[in-house]
Amino acid sequence: MSQAQALYRLQEIELNLLRGQKRLNEITAILADSRAVLEARDRVKTAQQALSPLHTRARNLELEIQSNADKARTTDEQLYSGRVRNPKELQDMQQEIQSLKKRSTALEDTLLEVMLAVEEAEARLAQAEADLRAVTADWENQNHLLLDEQNRLKSDQERLLEQRKQALVNVNADSLAAYNALKPRKQNQPVAVLEGDSCAACGVEQTRAIISETDRGATLPRCLSCGRILVRKPGRG
Ligand SMILES: [Zn+2]
């Protein structure tokens, strides 16, 4: 194996390591971000908060209607008890009964409106709760798949690190120095395949001398345009 080929092998392993790490970072970010569930939970809370005062209002109206009816009945009983004889007093009582009945009608209308609002708010709450269940189920399912993927990637990374160690055995110090110097400037791809007569990275056709050097694999031939180390793809001529 030539130095260029050894570096090409190293590059392939390192690119796989980078891809694996990138995906692991993405998974970590996704797992930390349960925004969808939090938002669905917020909507349930908001729906509950809207419903609670309506319930209180309906309960208070029912109590008021009840107390109004009690008052009307008591007055009515007094009116027909025969104990009150003063006409002015009797007239006042009749008026009070009228006004209590009027008040009851108004209260009942209001109660009906509040009950309708309660129904709407309950429907909204039920919908929000159903959404939360669906989002949570999705989330758990996704987490399960992501955790599986994370485990698989972690063991892949360990295997790749081991492969990298083995690949480095075939690389001498000068080659490694050249490779590492080029790496940051070439998007982690300091080695390019010579395809036919051209560099596969930049597409520029190479001179006879460079092609011959690459084919011999004796030194580290460089692309005349992009400066990458050139290699014949192992297994291809
Ligand atoms: Zn090139």
Residues whose N, C-alpha, C, O or C-beta is under 5 A from the ligand:
A	BS01	ZN	C199 A201 C202 C223 S225 C226 G227
